[in-house]
Amino acid sequence: MASSDYTVPSAYPSWWEWEGDRKCLAQKPDRKALEVYRNVLRPLFPSTEDAGTVRFDLSGSGDGVLWLSNLVPCLARGKDIWWQAADLLWELPGSRNALGVLEECERAAAGYGRGIAWNEMGIGCGEGGAKPVVIL
């Protein structure tokens, strides 16, 4: 059940839900963000949409999310930020794949006039290694 204790900072109402062992990030985006979800994120993330609420299945992503914005103080100007992030996270199994998915999402969303900022993208660390996480 949804709980305000697990609210995710977002421009839209967002919260964590648990259904048994399944952990979901639920969000109620506006029309433009819903378009980005349908055309960019849905094919890349296990998720469902029901009555305007989107639920990303983050089961196995662990209890925490490392938001990419936390890496910003470690980044140097004039160098590719995605390569720098990969270098910082190289010891985390699956991080390069997760970062690749996030970079693809960022570029594709820009094509719909909706950028995805680094504080809206992260990596969940669970039993299966790193998993990409995006909030709308």
N, C-alpha and C positions, 0 to 999 in steps of 0.2 A: 504494500500500500504506500502511496505517496506520503512524504513527510517533509515539512519545511526545514528540518535539520539537514537535509541533503539537497537543498536547492542549489542549482548551478547558476553562477552569474551569467546572465544572457540578456539580450534585448527583448526576449520573449519569455513568457512563463516556462520555467524548466525545473525538473525535479527528478530524483532517482526513484525507481520503483523496483520492487522485488516480487517475482512470481515463483515461489519455490526457490530453486537455486539460480534462477535466471535473473540477472541484473540488467535493468534497462534505464537509459537516459531518455526521459519523456519530455517533449517540448510542444508548445502550441505556437507555431510560427505564423507570421502574416503571409499574405498571398505571394509576395516576391520571394521570400525565403522558402516557402513551400515549393515554388517552381524550381529553385536551386536544388532543393532536396530531391524532387522527382527526377530531374534531369542530370544531376551530378552525383549526389551522394547515395541515392537508393541503390544504384548498380554496384557500388563499392563497399557498402556496409550492410551487415545483417540488420534489417529494420522492418518495421511495419508502419502503416498509416491508417488511422481510423478516426473519422469525424474531425479531421483537422489536427489531430494529435499524432505526432511522429514519435516512435519508440525505437531507439537504437539499442540493439542487443549487445551489451558489453560484458556478458558472462565470461569469466576467465580472465578479465582484465585487471584483477587485483583490486585492492581497496582504494588506491590512489591514482591520480592522473598527474603526470608531469606536463604542465602546460608549456608550450614552446616559448611563450613570453618570458619564462624563467631563465631561458638561455641567452636572452638578448644582452645582458651585461657582459657575457663572455665572448661576444661576436666582434670581429674587427671590421672596420669600414673597408669598402673596396674589394671585398672577397665575397664569393657566392655564399649566402647564408645557409642554404640547404647542405652544401658540402661541409660547412663549419659545424652545423648541427650534427651531421653524421659522424664527424671526427670526435665531437664531445660525447656522443652516445655509443661509440663503437663497441664497448664491452657488453651492451645490453642486447641479448639475442633477439633478432628480428627487427631491430631498430631501423636498419636501412630500408627494409621493405615498408615498414610503417611510415617512415618519412617520405618515401616515394609516393605512397597513396595520398598523403597529406599535401604534397607538392602538386600532384595531379588535381586534387580537389580545389586548391587555391587558384590554379590557372583556369580550370573549367568554370568555376563560379564567376570569375572576372568576365567571362564571355556573356554572362547573364546580367552584368551590371551590379553584381553583389560580391564584394571582396570578402575573403575570410581572413581575419587577422590572426596573428600568432597567439593571442590570448584566447582564441576560439578553437585552437587545435592543440592536441596533446597526445601523449602516449600513455596508455594504460599498461602496467607491468604485472603480468600474472603468470600462472603456471606454464602457459603456452608461449611465453616470450612477450615481446612488445606488440601492442595492438593500437592502431590509429583511433583517435577519438576526435570528433568534430561537434561543436555546438552551433546552432543556427543563430 
